[in-house]
Amino acid sequence: MDMTESFRRDGEYEQYENTYVNPEWPPPPAHQPAAAPAPVSEAPRKKRNRGPVALLAAVALVAAAVGGGTAYAVQELTGSDTVAASTTTSVLPTSKKGDIAAIAETVSPSIVEISATSNSGESTGSGVIITGDGEIITNNHVISGASSIKVTTSDGKEYTAQVVGTDSSKDLALIKLEDASGLTAANLGDSDNVQVGDTVVAIGSPEGLTGTVTSGIVSALDRDVTVSTGEGQQQQQQGGGGWPFEFGGQEFNGDTGSSTTTYKAIQTDASLNPGNSGGALIDMNGNIIGINSAMYSSASSSSDAGSVGLGFAIPVNTVKSDLAKLRAGEQS
């Protein structure tokens, strides 16, 4: 059998004629069936067979992505923007995971300085942006009794803020910037996954030094920290010696007053100073795991106060569980 007959018998003469046909070969017979569609029809069938497999794979990926965020119910709460949250993922590229410089660069735009003016003077604290239109979580003691609140973002822009809701029993407050949009919201993590010894980063405005970054480890979990709920009792005056709290039946940094509340806190040796209140405690994935709220100072006078590596943060899961109440405008 010559090559011509082979091509004709297989029905592939037309497919190869432009490349392989010898001018001296005779043309195919007029009755030759147009067999070329046969191999063409097989390819679409193979593609159609692969279609459902690809679709199922895509559905599985979507389900996995959705499943990673279902533990965070407050994503469905009312508000013009959704709170950014993550329980299992990193906001950093894989190559930058655990890089403190990368964490600082990524999260710093979500941390603000808060200046609150009240009858007792002016206090300085920090806050964490949780929505792009300017919802900010901070400590209740930072804004308690304030007649006016000014917020400065990491790029130096200043806003006026209003109190949305407060919860003195958890030392938390939600404030809202006026005429804000396009802000960088922090990613709220899962404090239940935090372990003693984990490396953490703290960002805030100690003594008015905006965007200060410190690092350390988680020293302990579930510390019972007692703080004042009295209006203005905990406000941090610039140059002050910290904020009063109780632990283990002892008072630190002053008198907490007669009205107090106790919450479970994350203890850290990351340096915290007056002005860090309301700022962020961050894990190595760049997720917020706590709101810094108290520190111990061994100084006998406010002018000598400073960090000694005993700081406390409100777990972020406590924050997330309280958001509905705060957004509803409750004041307590």
C-alpha positions as CSV (number, residue, x, y, z in Angstrom):
1,M,0.0,0.0,0.0
2,D,1.5,3.4,-0.9
3,M,1.3,6.5,1.2
4,T,-1.5,8.0,-0.9
5,E,-3.8,5.0,-0.2
6,S,-3.0,5.2,3.4
7,F,-4.0,8.8,3.6
8,R,-7.2,8.2,1.7
9,R,-8.2,5.1,3.7
10,D,-7.8,6.9,7.0
11,G,-9.8,9.8,5.7
12,E,-7.1,12.3,6.5
13,Y,-6.0,13.3,3.0
14,E,-7.6,16.7,3.3
15,Q,-5.8,17.4,6.6
16,Y,-2.3,16.8,5.2
17,E,-2.7,17.8,1.6
18,N,-1.2,21.3,2.0
19,T,1.9,19.9,3.6
20,Y,2.6,16.3,2.4
21,V,0.9,15.7,-0.9
22,N,3.4,14.9,-3.7
23,P,2.4,16.8,-6.9
24,E,2.9,13.5,-8.8
25,W,0.4,11.6,-6.7
26,P,-3.0,11.2,-8.2
27,P,-5.9,13.3,-6.7
28,P,-8.3,11.5,-4.4
29,P,-11.3,9.8,-6.0
30,A,-14.4,11.9,-6.4
31,H,-16.4,9.5,-4.2
32,Q,-13.9,9.8,-1.3
33,P,-16.0,10.5,1.9
34,A,-15.3,13.6,3.8
35,A,-14.0,11.9,6.9
36,A,-12.2,14.9,8.3
37,P,-15.0,15.8,10.7
38,A,-14.6,12.5,12.5
39,P,-11.4,13.4,14.4
40,V,-12.8,16.9,14.9
41,S,-15.9,15.6,16.5
42,E,-13.8,13.6,19.0
43,A,-12.0,16.7,20.4
44,P,-15.2,18.6,21.5
45,R,-16.5,15.4,23.2
46,K,-13.3,15.3,25.3
47,K,-13.6,18.9,26.2
48,R,-17.2,18.4,27.2
49,N,-16.2,15.5,29.4
50,R,-13.7,17.7,31.1
51,G,-16.2,20.5,31.7
52,P,-18.0,19.1,34.7
53,V,-14.7,18.2,36.4
54,A,-13.5,21.8,36.1
55,L,-16.8,23.1,37.3
56,L,-16.8,20.8,40.4
57,A,-13.2,21.9,41.2
58,A,-14.3,25.6,40.9
59,V,-17.2,25.0,43.2
60,A,-15.0,23.2,45.7
61,L,-12.6,26.2,45.8
62,V,-15.4,28.7,46.3
63,A,-16.9,26.5,49.1
64,A,-13.5,26.4,50.8
65,A,-13.1,30.2,50.6
66,V,-16.6,30.8,52.0
67,G,-16.1,28.2,54.7
68,G,-13.0,30.0,55.9
69,G,-15.0,33.0,56.9
70,T,-18.3,31.5,58.2
71,A,-17.0,31.7,61.8
72,Y,-17.2,35.4,61.6
73,A,-20.9,36.1,61.8
74,V,-20.6,39.9,62.2
75,Q,-19.7,40.2,58.6
76,E,-23.4,40.2,58.0
77,L,-24.1,43.1,60.4
78,T,-25.5,46.3,59.1
79,G,-23.1,49.0,57.9
80,S,-22.1,50.6,54.6
81,D,-18.9,48.5,54.5
82,T,-18.2,45.0,55.6
83,V,-15.7,44.4,58.4
84,A,-12.6,42.8,57.0
85,A,-12.0,39.5,58.7
86,S,-9.9,36.4,58.4
87,T,-9.6,33.4,60.6
88,T,-7.3,31.2,58.5
89,T,-5.5,33.3,55.9
90,S,-2.7,35.7,55.8
91,V,-3.0,39.2,54.5
92,L,0.7,39.0,53.6
93,P,2.4,37.3,50.6
94,T,3.8,33.9,51.5
95,S,7.3,35.2,51.2
96,K,6.6,38.0,53.7
97,K,4.7,35.9,56.3
98,G,6.3,36.5,59.7
99,D,8.3,39.5,58.4
100,I,7.7,42.3,61.0
101,A,8.7,45.0,58.5
102,A,6.1,43.7,56.1
103,I,3.4,43.5,58.8
104,A,4.1,47.1,59.9
105,E,3.9,48.3,56.3
106,T,0.7,46.4,55.6
107,V,-1.2,47.1,58.9
108,S,-0.1,50.7,59.8
109,P,-2.5,52.4,57.4
110,S,-5.3,50.8,59.5
111,I,-4.1,52.2,62.8
112,V,-5.0,55.8,63.8
113,E,-4.2,58.2,66.6
114,I,-7.2,59.5,68.7
115,S,-7.2,62.8,70.5
116,A,-10.2,63.2,72.9
117,T,-11.0,66.4,74.7
118,S,-13.1,66.4,77.9
119,N,-13.6,68.5,80.9
120,S,-10.6,66.9,82.5
121,G,-8.2,67.7,79.7
122,E,-7.0,66.0,76.6
123,S,-6.1,62.3,76.2
124,T,-4.3,60.5,73.5
125,G,-5.0,56.9,72.4
126,S,-5.2,54.7,69.3
127,G,-7.8,53.0,67.2
128,V,-8.2,50.3,64.5
129,I,-10.1,51.0,61.3
130,I,-12.5,48.2,60.6
131,T,-14.4,49.6,57.6
132,G,-13.4,51.7,54.6
133,D,-15.9,54.4,55.5
134,G,-14.3,55.1,58.9
135,E,-15.7,52.8,61.6
136,I,-13.0,52.5,64.3
137,I,-12.7,50.3,67.3
138,T,-10.9,51.7,70.4
139,N,-11.0,51.4,74.2
140,N,-13.9,53.0,76.0
141,H,-11.5,54.7,78.4
142,V,-9.9,56.6,75.5
143,I,-13.0,58.4,74.5
144,S,-15.1,58.3,77.7
145,G,-16.6,61.7,78.6
146,A,-15.1,63.3,75.5
147,S,-16.8,66.5,74.2
148,S,-14.8,66.3,70.9
149,I,-12.8,63.6,69.2
150,K,-10.1,64.1,66.5
151,V,-8.6,61.2,64.6
152,T,-5.4,61.3,62.6
153,T,-4.7,58.6,60.0
154,S,-1.3,57.2,59.1
155,D,-1.1,59.6,56.1
156,G,-1.5,62.6,58.4
157,K,-5.1,63.4,57.4
158,E,-7.3,64.6,60.3
159,Y,-11.0,63.8,60.8
160,T,-13.7,64.6,63.3
161,A,-15.3,61.5,64.8
162,Q,-18.5,60.8,66.6
163,V,-19.2,58.0,69.2
164,V,-21.5,55.3,67.8
165,G,-21.6,53.0,70.8
166,T,-19.7,52.1,74.0
167,D,-19.4,49.1,76.2
168,S,-17.6,49.9,79.4
169,S,-18.0,46.3,80.7
170,K,-15.5,45.3,78.0
171,D,-13.7,48.6,77.7
172,L,-14.7,48.9,74.1
173,A,-16.0,51.7,71.9
174,L,-17.0,52.2,68.3
175,I,-16.5,55.6,66.8
176,K,-17.2,56.8,63.2
177,L,-15.3,59.3,61.1
178,E,-17.2,62.1,59.4
179,D,-16.9,62.2,55.5
180,A,-14.4,59.4,55.3
181,S,-14.1,56.8,52.4
182,G,-11.5,54.6,50.9
183,L,-9.7,53.9,54.1
184,T,-7.7,50.7,54.7
185,A,-9.6,48.3,57.0
186,A,-7.7,46.0,59.2
187,N,-8.1,42.2,59.0
188,L,-9.7,40.8,62.1
189,G,-8.2,37.4,63.0
190,D,-9.2,34.7,65.5
191,S,-7.9,35.1,69.0
192,D,-9.0,31.5,69.9
193,N,-6.0,30.3,67.8
194,V,-3.5,32.4,69.7
195,Q,-0.9,30.4,71.7
196,V,1.5,31.3,74.4
197,G,4.9,32.0,72.8
198,D,3.4,33.3,69.5
199,T,5.3,36.3,68.1
200,V,3.1,39.5,68.0
201,V,3.4,43.1,66.8
202,A,1.8,46.1,68.5
203,I,1.1,49.3,66.6
204,G,-0.2,52.5,68.2
205,S,0.6,56.1,69.2
206,P,2.4,56.0,72.6
207,E,2.9,59.5,74.0
208,G,1.5,60.8,70.7
209,L,4.2,59.2,68.6
210,T,2.0,58.1,65.7
211,G,2.5,54.7,64.1
212,T,5.0,53.3,66.6
213,V,5.7,49.6,66.0
214,T,6.9,47.2,68.7
215,S,7.1,43.4,68.9
216,G,7.2,40.6,71.4
217,I,5.5,37.4,72.2
218,V,2.2,36.3,73.8
219,S,3.2,35.8,77.5
220,A,-0.1,34.4,78.8
221,L,-3.7,34.0,78.0
222,D,-7.0,34.5,79.8
223,R,-5.6,37.0,82.3
224,D,-8.4,38.5,84.5
225,V,-7.7,42.2,84.2
226,T,-9.9,44.6,86.1
227,V,-10.4,48.2,84.9
228,S,-12.6,51.2,85.8
229,T,-15.9,51.8,84.2
230,G,-16.1,55.4,85.6
231,E,-16.4,58.2,83.1
232,G,-12.9,59.7,82.5
233,Q,-11.4,57.5,85.2
234,Q,-9.1,55.8,82.8
235,Q,-8.4,58.5,80.3
236,Q,-4.7,58.8,79.5
237,Q,-3.4,62.3,79.9
238,Q,-0.4,63.1,77.7
239,G,2.7,62.5,79.7
240,G,0.7,60.4,82.2
241,G,1.8,57.2,83.9
242,G,-0.4,54.7,82.3
243,W,-3.9,53.7,83.1
244,P,-5.1,52.1,86.4
245,F,-6.0,48.4,86.5
246,E,-6.2,45.5,88.9
247,F,-4.8,42.0,88.7
248,G,-4.6,39.3,91.3
249,G,-6.3,41.5,93.9
250,Q,-3.7,44.3,93.5
251,E,-4.0,47.8,92.0
252,F,-1.6,49.1,89.5
253,N,-1.0,52.6,88.0
254,G,-3.4,54.3,90.4
255,D,-6.9,54.0,91.8
256,T,-9.4,52.2,89.6
257,G,-12.3,53.7,91.5
258,S,-15.4,52.1,92.9
259,S,-17.0,51.0,89.5
260,T,-14.9,48.3,87.8
261,T,-15.3,45.5,85.3
262,T,-13.1,42.4,84.6
263,Y,-12.3,40.9,81.2
264,K,-10.1,38.1,80.0
265,A,-7.0,39.5,78.4
266,I,-4.0,38.4,76.3
267,Q,-0.8,39.2,78.1
268,T,2.2,40.3,76.0
269,D,5.7,41.6,76.5
270,A,5.5,43.8,73.4
271,S,6.3,47.3,74.6
272,L,3.1,49.3,75.4
273,N,3.0,52.8,76.8
274,P,0.3,55.4,77.5
275,G,-1.2,56.2,74.1
276,N,-1.2,52.6,72.9
277,S,-4.7,52.1,74.3
278,G,-7.1,51.1,71.5
279,G,-4.2,50.1,69.1
280,A,-3.6,46.8,67.5
281,L,-2.0,43.6,68.6
282,I,-1.2,41.7,65.4
283,D,-0.2,38.1,64.6
284,M,2.5,37.0,62.1
285,N,-0.2,36.8,59.3
286,G,-1.0,40.4,59.7
287,N,-4.3,39.8,61.4
288,I,-5.6,41.8,64.4
289,I,-5.8,39.4,67.4
290,G,-6.3,42.0,70.1
291,I,-7.0,45.6,71.1
292,N,-4.2,46.9,73.4
293,S,-5.9,48.1,76.6
294,A,-3.6,48.1,79.7
295,M,0.0,48.1,80.8
296,Y,1.8,47.9,84.1
297,S,4.2,50.6,85.1
298,S,6.5,50.2,88.1
299,A,7.3,53.9,88.2
300,S,6.2,55.8,91.3
301,S,5.7,59.0,89.4
302,S,4.0,59.6,86.0
303,S,7.0,61.3,84.6
304,D,9.1,58.1,85.0
305,A,6.4,55.7,83.6
306,G,7.3,53.3,80.9
307,S,6.9,49.8,79.6
308,V,8.3,46.9,81.6
309,G,7.0,44.2,79.3
310,L,3.6,43.6,81.0
311,G,0.9,44.6,78.6
312,F,-2.6,43.4,78.1
313,A,-5.0,43.3,75.1
314,I,-8.7,42.6,74.7
315,P,-9.0,39.4,72.5
316,V,-10.4,40.3,69.0
317,N,-13.1,37.7,69.3
318,T,-14.5,39.7,72.2
319,V,-14.5,42.7,69.9
320,K,-16.3,40.8,67.1
321,S,-19.0,39.5,69.5
322,D,-19.6,43.0,70.7
323,L,-19.9,44.8,67.3
324,A,-23.6,44.3,66.9
325,K,-24.2,46.0,70.2
326,L,-21.8,48.8,69.5
327,R,-23.2,49.4,66.0
328,A,-26.7,49.6,67.4
329,G,-25.6,52.7,69.3
330,E,-25.8,51.3,72.8
331,Q,-24.0,53.3,75.4
332,S,-23.0,51.5,78.6
